[in-house]
């Protein structure tokens, strides 16, 4: 598709006009929310949406509400022309690319959506308020677009869990679809923040996935001292000159500490490498 043929809308009322017509035609509508700086991982989300929907909307919005003081809101990579080209080639029907003032016309939102238990652990413990910003903007996008379903990547495992919980708790009529993590050939999870990595750091970054795999293998082999396994994983990343914010093993369904009832675990980590903060996870089934 020619980039010029991709419908790009910046205003909520204009988006709603298009969606209203699609609804009148009986279309099933899928939404892929993003912060832009798109890559092959995002394109896999578009593909998952295309397989389920008659019409696919992608949003590109760098949400200031989910960035804390001193974080990278101002320098977060923004590549609107490349994003439009990729979306056009992926068969996206509409790009919603609003300005901050369109989403928050009165300044920072007076209403925040908080998913209490899930928002204060793991990344939430290190980035207070981050997931309030995520849940709030996703709730707003659901209200604006009113999609039948929305697709999110499993690389942001905690975010996906929070959005699922929020959607269920608020009885929002949106199906949440999780799409598998897309990786480079050396195992590094694709991320917009990979752009921050120097050449040397990029060569070191796959150690994250390798460490997750090693810990998962030990769990599958029968090891159950999860605290010791997590400590080993964190030490392995530190030995690779990374600064882990955490390395944790949790129940894949609840994100709580594993219990005797846990049947599937998820190993999650966030580590700083140079200017980049990289997150990744891997699941392990207990036998």
Secondary structure, DSSP 8 states (H G I E B T S, - for coil): --GGGSEEE--HHHHHHHHHHHHHTT--EEEEEE-S---HHHHHHHHHHHTT-SEEEEEE---GGG--TTSSTTTS---HHHHHHHHHHTT-SEEE---HHHH-TTSS-S-----HHHHSSTHHHHSTTHHHHHHHHHHHHHHHH--SEEEEETTSHHHHHHHHHHHHHTT-S-EEEEE---B-TTS-B--GGGGG--HHHHHHHTHHHHHHHHHHHHHHTT---HHHHHHHHHHHHHHTT-EEEEEEEEETTT-SB--TT--EEEEEEEEEETTEEEEEEEEEE--
